Amino acid sequence: MQQTCAWETVAASVGYHEALPALSDLLTRLVGQARAAAPGDAASAVFVREGKCEGGGAGEPVARLLQALARGAGCSPEVFVTLAMLLDRASAAVELTRATVEKLVASAFLVALKTHDDAYHAMSFYAAQADLPLHELLAAERAFLTAIDWDVSVDPADFARYESNLVAATRAVERRRKRCARD
């Protein structure tokens, strides 16, 4: 019997469409704290999305991407906890910037999905959801796996810590939303 993760309970109570902004908010904050990728940074180069520049906010594209992937994939909530863990792991090798965040999130999502869930769609489906050409998504996934040294292992203690942080962030977003609705 599969154990329900705490984030699944929170996400179910507020709905995934409400819970995903918490993850998007965390990613957006990380992007805001990151320095611009060095021009010669080969590890990050594959993740740069054409037409994206360092200016502007990253929040909306990340939120739309996460919602499109989640809606289309029908994935388990554990995928999003693992996504956060894998992005953190990759941050040692690849710079998370406004220009790289979308491909990084899409490739991390795919790796997390394939790690946790037994059923998933063809890669062309996810490429369409991420609004990326298939060859770019495949290259980003390979580069992402290389950046994390193909280590997709998930330590239960680390998973619990990341899950706890995501639950707290989700609840904070929900409280903010309710407060704004009252005002």
C-alpha positions in Angstrom: 0.0 0.0 0.0 1.4 3.4 -1.0 1.7 5.9 1.7 0.1 9.3 1.1 2.5 12.1 1.2 1.6 15.2 3.3 1.8 17.5 0.3 -0.9 15.3 -1.4 -3.2 15.9 1.5 -2.6 19.7 1.4 -2.9 19.7 -2.4 -6.1 17.8 -2.3 -7.6 20.1 0.2 -6.8 23.3 -1.7 -6.6 21.7 -5.2 -3.6 21.4 -7.3 -4.3 24.6 -9.1 -3.9 26.3 -5.7 -0.9 24.2 -4.6 1.3 24.6 -7.7 1.7 28.4 -7.2 3.7 27.6 -4.0 6.2 25.6 -6.0 6.2 28.3 -8.6 6.8 30.9 -6.0 9.7 29.0 -4.5 11.3 28.6 -8.0 10.7 32.3 -8.8 12.5 33.3 -5.6 15.4 31.1 -6.5 15.6 32.7 -9.9 15.5 36.1 -8.3 18.4 35.3 -6.1 20.5 33.7 -8.9 23.1 35.7 -10.8 23.0 35.8 -14.5 24.6 32.8 -16.2 28.1 33.4 -17.4 28.2 33.7 -21.2 30.5 30.8 -21.5 28.6 28.5 -19.1 28.3 25.4 -21.3 26.3 23.5 -18.7 23.6 26.2 -18.6 23.6 27.0 -22.4 21.4 24.0 -23.4 18.7 25.3 -21.0 18.5 28.8 -22.4 15.2 29.3 -24.1 15.4 31.2 -27.3 13.7 34.6 -27.0 14.2 34.7 -23.3 16.3 37.4 -21.7 17.4 38.1 -18.2 14.9 40.9 -17.7 11.3 40.5 -16.6 9.7 38.2 -14.1 9.9 34.4 -14.2 6.9 33.7 -12.1 4.1 33.6 -14.7 5.9 31.4 -17.2 6.9 28.9 -14.4 3.4 28.8 -13.0 1.9 28.3 -16.5 4.4 25.6 -17.2 3.9 23.7 -14.0 0.1 23.9 -14.4 0.2 22.7 -18.0 2.5 19.8 -17.1 0.5 18.8 -14.0 -2.8 19.0 -15.8 -1.6 17.0 -18.7 0.4 14.4 -16.9 -2.0 13.4 -14.2 1.0 12.7 -12.0 1.4 11.9 -8.4 2.1 14.7 -5.9 5.4 13.1 -5.0 6.6 14.2 -8.5 6.6 17.8 -7.4 8.5 17.1 -4.2 11.1 15.2 -6.2 11.1 18.0 -8.8 12.2 20.5 -6.1 14.9 18.1 -4.8 16.3 17.4 -8.3 16.4 21.2 -9.2 18.2 21.8 -5.9 20.7 19.0 -6.8 21.2 20.4 -10.3 21.8 23.9 -9.0 25.4 23.0 -8.3 26.1 22.5 -12.0 23.5 24.6 -13.8 22.5 28.2 -13.1 18.8 28.8 -12.5 18.0 32.1 -14.3 15.1 33.6 -16.0 16.5 32.4 -19.3 17.0 28.8 -18.2 14.2 28.2 -15.7 11.5 26.9 -18.1 13.7 24.2 -19.7 15.2 23.3 -16.3 11.7 22.9 -14.8 10.4 20.9 -17.7 13.4 18.5 -17.8 13.4 18.1 -14.0 9.6 17.4 -14.1 10.2 14.7 -16.7 13.0 13.1 -14.6 10.9 13.3 -11.4 7.8 11.9 -13.2 9.8 8.9 -14.7 11.3 8.3 -11.2 8.0 8.2 -9.4 5.2 7.2 -11.7 4.8 4.1 -13.7 2.7 5.5 -16.5 3.4 8.6 -18.5 2.8 10.0 -22.0 5.1 10.1 -25.0 7.8 12.8 -24.9 6.1 14.7 -27.7 3.1 15.2 -25.4 5.3 16.9 -22.8 7.1 18.9 -25.4 3.7 20.3 -26.5 2.8 21.0 -22.9 6.1 22.8 -22.3 5.8 24.6 -25.7 9.2 23.3 -26.7 10.4 21.5 -29.8 10.8 17.8 -29.0 14.5 17.8 -29.8 15.1 20.7 -27.4 13.2 18.9 -24.6 15.2 15.7 -25.2 18.5 17.6 -25.2 17.5 19.4 -22.0 16.5 16.2 -20.3 19.9 14.6 -21.2 21.7 17.7 -20.0 19.7 17.7 -16.8 20.6 14.1 -16.1 24.2 14.8 -16.8 24.1 17.8 -14.4 22.8 15.6 -11.6 25.3 12.8 -12.5 22.3 10.6 -13.4 21.6 10.4 -9.6 17.8 10.2 -9.4 17.8 8.6 -6.0 15.5 10.1 -3.3 16.6 9.7 0.3 13.5 9.3 2.5 14.7 11.8 5.1 15.5 14.4 2.4 12.1 13.8 0.8 10.4 14.4 4.1 12.3 17.6 4.6 11.5 19.0 1.1 7.9 17.8 1.5 7.5 19.7 4.8 8.9 22.8 3.2 6.5 22.5 0.2 3.5 21.9 2.5 4.5 25.0 4.5 4.8 27.1 1.3 1.5 25.8 0.0 -0.3 26.7 3.2 1.3 30.1 3.2 0.1 30.7 -0.4 -3.4 29.6 0.6 -3.4 31.9 3.6 -2.3 34.8 1.4 -5.0 34.0 -1.2 -7.7 33.9 1.5 -6.4 37.2 3.0 -6.5 38.9 -0.4 -10.0 37.6 -1.0 -11.2 39.1 2.3 -9.5 42.5 1.6 
